Amino acid sequence: MEEKMWTGEYYLNFWEPETGKKSDLIFGYQLDGQWAARFHGFEGVFRPDRVGIALETIKRSNVAVSTSGAVNYTNPDGTAADVAGYGPYNYFPAEVLMLAMTYMYEGQREYGLDLARRAW
């Protein structure tokens, strides 16, 4: 992931090297593995210098377009992405709470708490 999926601001949603098909949508919950590792007392699984950058990208895109959480996907320009099946403004409450905790684990305690409160 670190070598092939990092865009400079976030991790690609997916890339199929065999077909060349890529999705540059910003997935709001791309750092769930970071949360899982930290929650269980381990160090993060992503490069530390990239976690903060990805969180800022998610903040200005996925969180910014939602009134109560963080939408599942946005386009690279920060607008909500209309992904088939869920719609542009949907999200899973448990995912928002994991994202909120990721902000807290990464030193943004107040922001994470506010995100969790807004989701509830």
C-alpha positions as CSV (number, residue, x, y, z in Angstrom):
1,M,0.0,0.0,0.0
2,E,2.7,2.4,0.9
3,E,4.5,2.1,-2.4
4,K,1.6,1.8,-4.8
5,M,-1.5,3.2,-3.2
6,W,-0.4,6.5,-1.7
7,T,-1.4,9.6,-3.7
8,G,0.4,12.1,-1.6
9,E,-2.8,13.0,0.3
10,Y,-4.6,9.7,0.9
11,Y,-4.6,6.1,-0.1
12,L,-6.3,5.1,-3.4
13,N,-9.6,3.3,-2.9
14,F,-8.4,0.5,-5.1
15,W,-6.1,-0.3,-7.9
16,E,-6.1,-3.5,-10.0
17,P,-2.7,-3.7,-11.6
18,E,-3.8,-6.5,-13.9
19,T,-6.4,-4.3,-15.6
20,G,-5.1,-0.8,-14.7
21,K,-8.4,0.1,-13.2
22,K,-8.1,2.6,-10.3
23,S,-10.4,4.4,-8.0
24,D,-9.2,7.7,-6.7
25,L,-12.2,8.2,-4.5
26,I,-11.3,9.2,-1.0
27,F,-12.6,6.5,1.4
28,G,-13.3,8.1,4.8
29,Y,-12.4,4.9,6.7
30,Q,-9.1,4.1,4.9
31,L,-7.2,4.1,8.3
32,D,-9.4,1.5,10.1
33,G,-6.3,-0.7,10.4
34,Q,-4.5,2.1,12.2
35,W,-7.4,2.3,14.7
36,A,-7.5,-1.5,15.2
37,A,-3.7,-1.7,15.9
38,R,-3.8,1.3,18.2
39,F,-6.9,0.1,20.0
40,H,-5.1,-3.2,20.8
41,G,-2.1,-1.5,22.1
42,F,0.2,-1.8,19.1
43,E,1.9,0.8,17.0
44,G,0.1,2.0,13.9
45,V,0.3,0.0,10.6
46,F,0.7,3.0,8.3
47,R,3.7,5.2,7.9
48,P,3.4,7.8,10.7
49,D,4.2,10.7,8.4
50,R,1.3,9.8,6.2
51,V,-1.4,9.2,8.8
52,G,-1.7,12.9,9.7
53,I,-1.9,13.8,6.0
54,A,-4.6,11.3,5.3
55,L,-6.6,12.5,8.4
56,E,-6.4,16.1,7.2
57,T,-7.6,14.9,3.7
58,I,-10.5,13.0,5.3
59,K,-11.3,16.0,7.5
60,R,-11.5,18.5,4.5
61,S,-13.4,16.1,2.3
62,N,-15.4,13.3,3.9
63,V,-16.1,15.1,7.2
64,A,-16.7,18.5,5.6
65,V,-19.6,17.3,3.4
66,S,-21.5,15.6,6.2
67,T,-23.6,17.4,8.8
68,S,-23.2,14.6,11.4
69,G,-20.2,12.3,10.6
70,A,-18.0,11.4,7.6
71,V,-19.4,10.2,4.3
72,N,-18.1,6.9,3.0
73,Y,-16.6,8.4,-0.2
74,T,-15.7,11.8,-1.7
75,N,-14.2,12.7,-5.0
76,P,-10.6,14.0,-5.0
77,D,-12.0,17.6,-5.2
78,G,-13.8,17.1,-1.9
79,T,-17.4,16.7,-3.2
80,A,-19.6,13.8,-2.2
81,A,-19.3,10.8,-4.5
82,D,-22.5,9.1,-5.5
83,V,-21.4,5.5,-5.0
84,A,-24.0,3.0,-6.2
85,G,-25.9,1.2,-3.4
86,Y,-25.3,3.7,-0.6
87,G,-25.8,7.2,-2.0
88,P,-23.5,10.2,-1.6
89,Y,-24.2,11.1,2.1
90,N,-24.4,7.7,3.8
91,Y,-22.0,6.3,6.3
92,F,-21.9,3.6,8.9
93,P,-22.1,5.0,12.5
94,A,-19.5,2.4,13.8
95,E,-17.0,3.6,11.2
96,V,-17.4,7.2,12.2
97,L,-16.7,6.2,15.8
98,M,-13.5,4.3,14.7
99,L,-12.5,7.4,12.7
100,A,-13.1,9.6,15.7
101,M,-10.9,7.4,17.8
102,T,-8.2,7.4,15.2
103,Y,-8.1,11.2,15.4
104,M,-7.8,10.9,19.2
105,Y,-5.1,8.3,19.0
106,E,-3.2,10.5,16.6
107,G,-3.2,13.5,18.9
108,Q,-6.4,15.3,17.8
109,R,-8.4,14.4,20.9
110,E,-10.9,17.3,20.9
111,Y,-11.6,16.9,17.2
112,G,-12.2,13.2,17.6
113,L,-14.5,13.8,20.5
114,D,-16.5,16.4,18.5
115,L,-16.8,14.0,15.6
116,A,-18.1,11.3,17.8
117,R,-20.6,13.6,19.5
118,R,-21.9,14.9,16.1
119,A,-22.3,11.3,14.9
120,W,-24.3,10.3,18.0
